[in-house]
Amino acid sequence: MTISHEHSCGNQRNNKTIESGFLARKYAEEFRINSSWGVKECQAHATRTYTCSITRNQTCMTKSKTLHLIPGSKEDQFYML
């Protein structure tokens, strides 16, 4: 048996380990910059970044958790400018 450095396995899109909390922590900066980032855009970005398919429900939970991670309200952030 010889060991090859080339992989012959394909990409799997059903990654059950990606959770909304993980994505919320990863995308906190994107949502901080653009809090109106849509569910479809977030879902497409996660699919491209992590080569996985996440459900609409996971994406909605990600957005909700991320917006709770961002400190302060919109008014507070505006006054900081």
N, C-alpha and C positions, 0 to 999 in steps of 0.2 A: 504494500500500500504506500503510495507516494502522496505527499502533501502538496496541494496546489495553493498558490496565493490568490487565485481568482475564485470568486464566489459564484456558484451556480444557482443559488436560491434567489427567488424573486422577492419583491417588496410585498409585505403583508399590510393591508389597509385596515384590518380589524385589530387594533391595538386596544385591548381591554384595560390597560393600566393607566391610560391618560384620563385624568379626572378634571372636573371643573376647577377645583382648588389649585391644581398645578398650573392650568392654563391661566387662571386669574393672576397668579403671581408672575407668570412670564409676560403677560400682556398688560400689566398695570401701567407701564409707561406709555404704551400706545393709547390706552383709554384716557390717561391723564392729558395727553396732547389733544385728543379728539374724542370727547365723551359721547358724541353722537355716532360713533363707529357702529355700523349696523351688524345685525346677527349674521347675515349672509357673508359680509366681508370678513368678519371674524372667523367664521366657519371655513371659508376659502383659504384664509391665511394659515390657520392651523393645519389644514390638509396639505398645503404646500410645504410648510415648515417641518412638520413631524411625519409626513407621509402616512397619514391615518385618516379615517373617516369618523367624524364625531357627529352626534345627532343634534338636531335643532334644540332639544331640551338641554343637552350639555352646554351648548353655546349660550343659551339664555341664562343658565346658571352661572357660567363663566362671567358674562357681562354683569350680572347682579352682584356677584362676589367681588369683582374687580372694582366696581363703583363704590362698594363699601370699604375697600382697602384704601382708596384715595382719601387723604385727610382733608377735612374741612368741606364746607358747602361751596356751591358755585359763587355765592356772594363773597364769602371769605377769600376765595382764590382771586376773585376780581379785585378786591381791595388790596391784595398783596402786590399787584402790578404797580 
